Amino acid sequence: MSLPRTSNIVIIGGGVMGASTLYHLTARGVKNVILLERNEFFGQEATGRCAGGVRYQFATEINIKLSLESLPMLERFKEEIGQDIDYRKCGYLFVLTNEHDIDTFKRNVALQNKLGAGTEWISGDEVRDRLPYMQFKDALAGTFNPDDGLVDPNSVVMGYIGAAQKLGAKAYTDIEVSGFNLAGARIESVITNQGVIETPVVVDAAGPWAGVVGKMAGVDIPITSLRRQMFTTTPLPDLPRDFPFVIDFSQSLYFHREGEGLLTGMSNPNETHAFDENVDEKWELVNLEASLARLPMLEKAGLLSHWAGLYEVTPDAHPFYGKTPVEGFYVVGGFSGHGFMHGPVSGKLMTEIILDGKATTVDVSRLDLARFIEGRLIREYNVV
Ligand SMILES: Cc1cc2nc3c(=O)[nH]c(=O)nc-3n(C[C@H](O)[C@H](O)[C@H](O)COP(=O)(O)OP(=O)(O)OC[C@H]3O[C@@H](n4cnc5c(N)ncnc54)[C@H](O)[C@@H]3O)c2cc1C
């Protein structure tokens, strides 16, 4: 299929952000929107490598509000977009073992409840009662939200791309963007491995590479990449069907059911910013030992698969939405480990920013690039 030579809007990146933005722009009636993905398939980078977790449990008002819009969009996905995405409401159970996390999490639960998320505070004994097959003698308390859960990332990406294509949008794989032509400080065209596309508007949705793509346009976007990895096991028949998404917060160690087995991951605090997507087998051993100590039944399982992916990280663990100093060059990115779940609403917000001048579904005006220059950083505590 030959690439068009002109477009009204070019989206760079075929992960959840690009796919959702493509769909929402097209659904609002914009013609000749195209999405470019350099890989052979859509959704194979951060989105395809993510844990698929969706939750209301955050520490900042803006992240909770993004979840309050985005998760119901996932619930309605089949009806609205026509694709089953396997939303399993298993709940997230954060287990707290450090005294110094207690007050912060109490405040977080109060904030979540105030904004309309039904998160419960549970005692250490309730944690042990709910997870009798896990070792949590040191649990001091926990938080649980029954509406948190798991969704299949690939179905979300393909659902949005398929629905946008039906409305006339075009999405291409194997197209790598290598630069831009600017007229002064305004976007004029996109340079790809298959020629140049003239366009007045570009959306940088390149995930962990959003900063690299920004640089091609002369825009400084402080998004860096950080390797995170996980592994899955062979079937564990003793693992209950209703096993929640368990997060041992102080160790950044998490578990959830994956098919008939288990998925576990653990964030390495010593990981350095780089684009390495190979599994660090030494760290995998640390993850394995920590998970065995918490869930002894794991010794009955074998390793099924493992992989690494990249978080797209900003200095305050909050994303960027919107304009940049180059006219026509927009960015959506920097979700710092929890962007998959905010993908649906983010495509809608980008559409509002581009077409209406500002986002109205959720006010994300504070999540602009300028906050780093002006020192308006926002802190998120619940980063795993
Ligand atoms: C291990 C791991 C676990 C995670 N777990 C969760 C979770 O449980 N829940 C959650 O909500 N989030 C999770 N996340 C975070 C989530 O995956 C990301 O925030 C989200 O998927 C980012 O989507 P994206 O579309 O911005 O990036 P991506 O999915 O990476 O998409 C960007 C795309 O841009 C393409 N691209 C880059 N440069 C170019 C170029 N020059 N030309 C053309 N194309 C280009 C890339 O190939 C890529 O496909 C996790 C992430 C990782 C790595």
The ligand as an ORCA input file, in Angstrom:
! r2SCAN-3c Opt
* xyz 0 1
  C       6.712     -4.184     31.683
  C       5.637     -3.146     31.639
  C       4.478     -3.303     32.405
  C       3.455     -2.359     32.344
  N       2.295     -2.578     33.022
  C       1.265     -1.718     32.893
  C       0.006     -1.994     33.475
  O      -0.192     -3.027     34.109
  N      -0.995     -1.095     33.304
  C      -0.830      0.064     32.592
  O      -1.770      0.846     32.488
  N       0.357      0.352     32.019
  C       1.401     -0.512     32.143
  N       2.594     -0.240     31.549
  C       2.774      1.057     30.873
  C       2.143      1.057     29.500
  O       2.523     -0.084     28.796
  C       2.550      2.319     28.712
  O       2.372      3.476     29.512
  C       1.709      2.489     27.443
  O       1.541      1.255     26.786
  C       2.363      3.493     26.525
  O       1.704      3.464     25.286
  P       2.297      4.262     24.058
  O       1.341      4.097     22.953
  O       2.636      5.641     24.496
  O       3.723      3.550     23.763
  P       4.060      2.213     22.877
  O       3.088      1.132     23.108
  O       5.512      1.907     23.109
  O       3.870      2.736     21.426
  C       4.777      3.629     20.818
  C       5.009      3.119     19.397
  O       5.765      4.089     18.686
  C       6.561      3.405     17.737
  N       7.647      4.295     17.303
  C       8.653      4.783     18.065
  N       9.468      5.554     17.309
  C       8.939      5.557     16.051
  C       9.343      6.171     14.830
  N      10.444      6.935     14.752
  N       8.587      5.956     13.719
  C       7.456      5.176     13.775
  N       7.048      4.565     14.924
  C       7.786      4.764     16.035
  C       7.059      2.201     18.531
  O       7.500      1.150     17.681
  C       5.824      1.824     19.351
  O       5.049      0.804     18.763
  C       3.631     -1.181     31.570
  C       4.790     -1.007     30.803
  C       5.778     -1.986     30.824
  C       7.012     -1.781     29.975
*
